Amino acid sequence: MMRTARHCRFSVSSVRVVRPSRSPSDSYHAEPSGTFYRYDAKAIGSGSEGAQAELQSSYHKSLTLPEAEEMVLKTLKQVMEEKLDANNVQLASVTKDKGFRVYTDEEMKGCVSRIEGE
């Protein structure tokens, strides 16, 4: 399968959501000053302020993977300059069962179709 490179054409370059099983999240964001913060959900990029506010209001510790996928895509949909579709966004997940994996084009189409019309 051939994959094409996807360029970040929107203002949020990364969104990370962590669902800890029994312990606090080990996801940190470091600022250029050296200050770092622990986050359960974090948006990174020039337009991250609006996305971060949405993540903070939507995140809860009992998120399922499909709920997290939808939350991330809905957040990106709100802050992107162009229409969100399976070709201009990409998801990856880390799970116990499958480890780290980048979603296939077909999986992306399925995820995006779940939030269309909202």
C-alpha positions in Angstrom: 0.0 0.0 0.0 1.4 3.4 -1.0 0.8 6.3 1.4 1.2 9.9 0.4 2.7 12.5 2.7 0.2 14.7 4.4 1.1 18.3 5.1 -0.3 20.2 8.0 -2.6 22.8 6.3 -4.5 23.8 9.4 -3.5 25.7 12.5 -3.4 22.9 15.0 -0.6 20.6 14.2 -1.1 17.9 16.9 -3.7 16.8 19.3 -2.9 14.2 21.9 -5.3 12.5 24.2 -4.3 10.1 27.0 -6.5 7.6 28.7 -4.7 6.3 31.8 -5.8 2.9 33.1 -4.8 3.1 36.7 -2.1 5.8 37.1 -1.9 9.5 36.1 -1.0 10.4 32.6 2.7 10.5 31.6 2.0 13.0 28.8 3.9 16.3 29.2 4.2 19.5 27.2 7.4 21.5 27.5 7.5 25.2 26.7 10.6 26.9 25.3 11.2 28.5 28.7 11.7 25.0 30.1 8.5 24.9 32.0 6.5 21.7 31.6 3.0 20.7 32.3 1.2 17.3 32.6 -1.9 17.0 30.3 -4.5 14.3 29.6 -5.4 16.1 26.4 -3.2 18.6 24.6 -3.4 20.6 21.4 -0.2 21.9 19.8 0.1 24.6 17.1 -0.6 28.2 16.4 -4.4 27.8 16.7 -4.2 25.5 19.8 -5.9 27.8 22.3 -9.4 27.2 20.9 -8.7 23.5 20.5 -7.3 23.2 24.0 -10.4 24.8 25.5 -12.6 22.4 23.6 -10.5 19.4 24.7 -10.6 20.5 28.4 -14.4 20.7 28.3 -14.9 17.4 26.4 -12.3 15.2 28.0 -13.1 12.7 30.8 -11.1 9.9 32.2 -13.4 7.1 31.1 -13.2 7.9 27.3 -13.3 4.9 25.0 -11.1 4.9 21.9 -14.0 5.6 19.6 -15.1 8.5 21.8 -11.5 9.9 21.8 -11.3 9.6 18.0 -14.6 11.6 17.7 -13.5 14.2 20.2 -10.2 14.9 18.5 -11.9 15.0 15.0 -14.7 17.3 16.2 -12.1 19.6 17.9 -10.0 19.8 14.7 -13.2 20.4 12.6 -13.9 23.4 14.7 -10.5 25.0 14.3 -9.5 24.0 10.8 -9.6 26.6 8.0 -10.6 24.0 5.4 -13.2 21.3 5.5 -12.1 18.3 7.5 -11.9 15.1 5.5 -10.0 11.8 5.5 -7.3 13.3 3.3 -6.2 16.3 5.4 -6.2 14.7 8.9 -4.5 11.6 10.3 -5.0 9.7 13.5 -2.7 7.3 15.3 -3.3 5.4 18.5 -1.3 3.5 21.1 -3.1 0.6 22.8 -2.1 -2.5 24.8 -3.4 -4.8 22.1 -2.0 -3.2 18.9 0.8 -0.9 20.2 1.4 2.2 18.1 -0.3 2.3 14.8 -1.2 5.0 12.2 -4.8 4.6 10.9 -5.2 3.4 7.4 -7.0 5.5 4.8 -10.1 3.3 5.1 -10.1 3.6 8.9 -9.8 7.4 8.5 -12.8 7.5 6.2 -14.8 5.6 8.8 -13.8 7.9 11.6 -14.5 11.0 9.6 -17.9 9.7 8.5 -18.9 9.2 12.1 -18.7 13.0 12.7 -20.0 14.3 9.4 -23.1 16.3 9.7 -22.4 17.4 13.3 
